[in-house]
Amino acid sequence: MSSNGGLRVGIFVFDGAEELDVVGPFEVLSVWADHSELRPTVSTFSWDGSGVRLSRGLRVVPSRSADDVGPLHLLVYPGGIGTRELVEQPHHLDWLRAMRAQTPVVAGVCTGALPLAAAGILAGRVATTHRDSFDELVQLDPSVMIDTEARFVDDGDVVTSAGVAAGIDMALHLVSRLETLAVARAVRRVIQYEGATEPWFGGTPGPGGTLGHPIGGDAV
């Protein structure tokens, strides 16, 4: 997934996105950029490039708009109360389908799984979301097989996480998968995300997925 320009990671931000859904993965992936030979670039983008107000009041000024973010290797789609409006917007779901078609990995954090389901991206897949939103996910697409125990589910080209802080676990897993376990451990050490065993506190592979590198050896 590398290119001469390095990996490109985009985190979509919108009004009503949950703060930690955005900044948790952003922190992990940005620290990864400091330790990676793949030279990833990590940027935030909103629909029109304007600033957004997250669900608890934090304001974010993104780097780009959806029109100028360019091709991505990894798209991170946060959750939050704002997803309930987005699942009702056909043009947004069309855009999400188009992004999925051209992006090797799409990662939904928490209720970021809801627009993915509404766009048909989770059809017939194993996935997860915030535990309070399992019913919403099934209503949007009854074919989704929900893992109610996993912190995140890796189904290959689509990865989903459980609620809020689980997005950090998922981001660490993605670093391990896209580069190496050693680099993921280095990132974990920098951000001092400690206190449980690997693989990043409870991931589950979907039928088409993987949990990346074998886990073992000393603790991070």
Salt bridges, closest charged atoms under 4 A:
GLU18 OE2 - ARG56 NE 2.99
ASP94 OD1 - ARG97 NH1 2.64
ASP132 OD2 - HIS130 ND1 3.89
GLU136 OE2 - ARG84 NH2 2.88
ASP154 OD2 - HIS173 NE2 2.62
ASP154 OD1 - ARG177 NH1 2.95
ASP155 OD2 - ARG125 NH1 2.82
ASP157 OD2 - ARG100 NH2 2.13
ASP157 OD1 - ARG125 NH2 2.81
ASP169 OD2 - ARG151 NE 2.94
GLU198 OE2 - ARG185 NE 3.03
ASP218 OD1 - ARG185 NH1 3.78
